């Protein structure tokens, strides 16, 4: 049986390069058997975080009162960042039980992003953040289009910023999308 994320990844392969976040959101909700997700835009220190996912078992009062998960986005993000963070936070619907963030572990999680330690010492919650970034990146560009863009990049027909503009995603993530490790990482996430 394919993983739930694999179902989303395969769905994204059929989308045009002009991928809409609501198409991804609707597919995630369908796969995860969720009726909806709400969005809050609020003031955050974007040097620390740009968004958060308040899942069904987060213990957050918003979720407790409404019974609906929330995606929290930082106010003032440009279009590409807001779109990326929204999709990245959606990926937390696929978290395993040990990867889910609760209000009790949220502050220690933030501390772990700034404290040096090896990957072996990282918690499943921390590692789910890394996975969510890769999962989101893969949703923005079907593999056939990614390979064409990578070829164009290698041949000097486009630069990373040009790719970012085409895909409407933050330029800093283009190096991950074009990385030689991309296929292996996505392969492990879609097993």
N, C-alpha and C positions, 0 to 999 in steps of 0.2 A: 504494500500500500504506500503510495507516495506521501511524503511529508506535506503538511498543510502549506508550508512555504513553497514547496516545489509546485503545488497547484497554482499559487500566485505567480511564481516565476514563469511557468508555462503560459499562463494567461497574458503576462506582459510581453511575451515573445510575439504574440499576435497583434499587438498594438502598433500603431504607426509611431514614427519618431516623435510626433507631437502628442506626448502622453499626458493625460489629464489626471490630476490627483484624485478627483472624485471617482473616476473609473477604478483606480486602485483601491480607494477607500471602500467602494461598494463591493468589490470582489473580496477584500479582506473580511468585511462584515459577513458576507455570504459564507465564505469558507469557515469562519470561526463561529458561525451561528449566533451573531450578535445583531440586535435590532438597530442600534445606532451608536454613535460616538459624538460627543459634544466638544466644541472648541472654545477655549478661553484665551483671550489675548491680554497679557498683563505685563507690568513692568518687571524686568529681571535684569540682573547684571550679566550681560551676554559674554563677559570675560570668563564667567563661571559656567553658565548654561544658557542654552537657547530655547529649550523646551523640555517638557516632561510628559509622561504618560501616567495617568491615574486610572489604573485598571480596576476590574471588578472586585478584587480582593485587597486593594490598596489601603483600605481603612480611612480614606480621606472623606471628610464630611460631605463634599459635593457628590461623591459617588454614593455614599451611604443614603443621602437624602433623595437622590434622583434614581438610583439603581442603574445608571448609565455611566460607562467610562468617559473620561475626559482627556483631551490633548490640550496641554497648556503651551502656548507659544509666546515668545518674548515680543513685546511691542517694539516696533521700529525696525524689524528685520526687512531686508529688501525682498522682492518677489521670489527670487531664486532661493534664498535662505529659508523663507517661510515655507515654501513648497517642499524643500528638502526635509526640513525639520518635521513637518507634518507627516510626510511619508515615513521618515525614520521612526517617529513615535508610534505610528500604526504598526510597525513591525513587532512591537512588544505584545501584540495580540498573540503572537506565535511563541512567546516565552514558555519554557517549561516551568513547572511549579517552583523549583529552586532558583529560577532566574527572576522571578517576579519581585518587584520593589514594593515594599510597604512603607507606610509613614514612619515606622520604627527604624528602618534601616536606611532611610533616605539621606540623612545627614552624614552617617559614616560613609555612604557611597560617594557623596560629593568630596569628602576628605580623601578618599582613595584615589581620586583622579589627580590630586596634586601631590600625593606622597609617593616617593620612589619605592618600587618593589618589583620583583620579577613577575612574569606572567604566571608562573606556577603558584604564586601567592595571591593572585587575583581571585576574587569571589565569583561565583556563577553570575551574580547580578552585574558585576563589572564587565565580565566577558559578554553578557547579553547586550550591553551597550555597544561593544565593538561589533558584534554580529549584526545588530540592527543597522549600523552604518553601512556595512557591506550589502546587506539585504536591500536597503533603500537604494543604494547606488545601482544595483542590478535592475531594479524596477524602472529606472529612467531610460534605459537604452536596450532594446532587443539585441540579442547577440549578433545577428547578421549586420545590423547597423553599427554595432560596436566595432566589429572587425573592419568594416569599411572605413570608419572614422580613424581607427588605429593605423590603417594603411595610409590614409591621407595625412595623418600626423607624421608618420615616419618618412613620407615622401615630401614633406614640407608644404603640402597644399592647404594645411590648416594648422593653427596652433591650439594649445590647451584652452585659451580664453575663447577662441572661436567655437570650439566644441561645447564649452560651457554655455555660450549664448544659444547654440542650436538646441541643446537639451534643457535649457532653463534650469540649470543646477549650479551650485557654487563651484567656482573654478578650482578651488583647492582639492576637490574630490575627483577631478578629471584624471590626475595621475594614478589614482586607485583603479578607476575604470579602465585605463589603458595599460595597467600593470601586467607583466608577464605572469604574476601570481593570481590574477583575477579568475581565470577559469578553474583553477584548483580550489580556490576559496569558495567560489559559488557552487562548485561540484560537491564540496563537503557540506554545504548548507542545504542542498537539495536532495541529499541521500534519504 
